[in-house]
Amino acid sequence: MDKSFILGWSKATRIMPIAGALMLSPIIAVSFTAIPLLGLGLLAPVVFMIWLQYMTIRGGKYIVTGNEIIVKMFWTKTRRFSIDKIQKIDYIDLGTDWGRCPPNTRLQLAVYFERKYVKSVEPFRFGPSDRDGFVEALLEHNPGIIVDKKKEVGSV
């Protein structure tokens, strides 16, 4: 049975498009009252920016099916990862520092694969909104995965 998990949201994801729109709203208001077509011309990119950020974050999902994790993003290529090749999963909390926090979520999972499967020392970071449910779905397919829930803030 397929299980689908959407990307998590952080405070930055909710605030940043609104902050950009609020900063540009006085300029748009003044130009819209003076020259309506110019105001519409400035309003369109702001609306597009907000829509694009929303679709980039909310258009992504993780699907656990069979022996694969399927990662679908809004405009990028769909990636597939084998669940049998996962060795370890760490729970990580990136904290609330705006410089460190990625756009989707601060509560993530660091997934370590076998070196023969993925030629990287760095883990892949997944940020599902339901971390525990995602890990349980992976453990159903591969009970040999080591899960570590005790990680420092900001460490991977």
C-alpha positions in Angstrom: 0.0 0.0 0.0 1.3 3.4 -0.9 1.8 6.0 1.8 2.1 9.7 0.8 3.8 12.4 3.0 3.8 16.1 2.1 6.7 18.4 2.8 6.6 20.2 6.1 6.3 24.0 6.5 8.5 26.3 8.6 7.7 29.7 9.9 9.9 31.2 7.2 7.8 29.6 4.5 4.7 31.3 5.8 6.2 34.7 6.4 8.6 35.3 3.5 6.0 35.7 0.7 3.8 37.8 2.8 6.8 40.0 3.9 7.8 40.5 0.3 4.2 41.5 -0.7 4.0 43.9 2.3 7.2 45.6 1.4 6.1 46.1 -2.2 2.5 47.1 -1.4 3.1 50.8 -0.9 4.9 51.1 -4.2 2.1 49.1 -6.0 -0.6 51.2 -4.3 1.0 54.5 -5.3 1.7 53.5 -8.8 -1.8 51.8 -9.2 -3.6 55.0 -8.2 -1.4 57.1 -10.5 -1.2 54.8 -13.5 -3.4 51.7 -13.2 -1.6 49.7 -15.9 1.8 50.2 -14.1 0.2 49.1 -10.9 -1.1 45.9 -12.5 2.3 45.4 -14.1 4.0 45.6 -10.6 1.3 43.5 -8.9 1.5 40.5 -11.3 5.2 39.6 -10.4 4.3 39.8 -6.7 1.3 37.4 -7.1 3.4 35.1 -9.3 6.2 35.1 -6.7 3.8 34.1 -3.9 2.2 31.4 -6.0 5.6 30.0 -7.1 6.9 29.7 -3.5 3.6 28.1 -2.4 3.7 25.6 -5.3 7.4 24.8 -4.8 6.9 23.9 -1.1 3.4 22.4 -1.2 3.9 20.8 -4.6 6.3 18.3 -3.2 5.6 15.0 -1.6 7.3 11.8 -0.5 5.6 8.5 -1.5 6.6 5.2 0.2 5.6 2.4 -2.1 6.8 -1.2 -2.4 10.6 -0.9 -1.9 11.0 2.7 -2.9 10.8 6.2 -1.7 9.5 8.4 -4.5 10.4 12.1 -4.1 8.2 14.4 -6.3 8.8 18.1 -6.4 6.9 20.8 -8.2 9.2 21.3 -11.2 12.2 19.0 -10.7 12.7 15.5 -11.8 11.1 12.7 -9.7 13.7 10.8 -7.8 13.5 7.2 -6.5 15.5 5.7 -3.6 15.6 2.1 -2.6 14.4 1.4 1.0 16.6 -1.7 1.2 19.7 0.4 0.8 18.9 2.6 3.9 21.3 2.0 6.8 20.5 4.7 9.3 18.0 7.5 10.0 18.7 10.4 12.3 16.1 12.9 13.5 17.5 16.4 13.2 16.2 19.8 14.4 17.9 22.7 12.5 16.7 25.2 15.1 15.0 28.5 14.5 18.0 30.3 13.1 16.9 31.9 9.7 20.3 31.4 8.2 20.4 27.7 8.8 16.7 26.8 8.4 15.8 25.5 4.8 12.7 26.8 3.2 10.6 23.7 3.8 11.1 22.6 7.4 13.4 22.7 10.3 12.5 19.2 11.6 14.1 16.8 9.2 15.4 13.3 8.8 19.0 12.6 7.8 18.8 9.3 5.8 22.1 7.4 5.3 22.3 5.0 2.4 24.9 2.3 1.6 28.0 3.8 0.1 27.8 1.5 -3.0 24.2 2.7 -3.7 24.8 6.4 -3.1 28.3 7.6 -3.6 28.1 10.4 -1.0 29.3 10.7 2.6 26.6 13.2 3.3 23.1 12.0 4.1 20.0 12.9 2.2 17.7 15.2 4.1 14.0 14.6 4.0 11.5 16.9 5.6 8.1 15.3 5.7 5.4 16.9 7.8 4.9 13.6 9.7 8.4 12.4 10.5 7.3 9.5 12.8 4.8 8.2 10.2 7.4 8.4 7.5 9.9 6.4 9.6 7.3 3.8 10.5 6.5 3.4 6.8 10.2 2.8 6.0 10.6 0.4 8.9 7.6 -1.7 7.6 9.7 -2.4 4.5 13.1 -2.6 6.1 13.1 -3.3 9.8 17.0 -3.4 9.9 17.2 0.4 9.7 18.9 2.0 12.7 16.9 5.0 14.0 18.5 7.7 16.2 16.1 10.3 17.7 18.7 12.0 19.8 20.5 14.7 17.7 21.8 18.1 18.6 20.2 21.2 17.1 21.8 21.9 13.7 23.9 18.8 13.5 23.7 16.3 10.7 
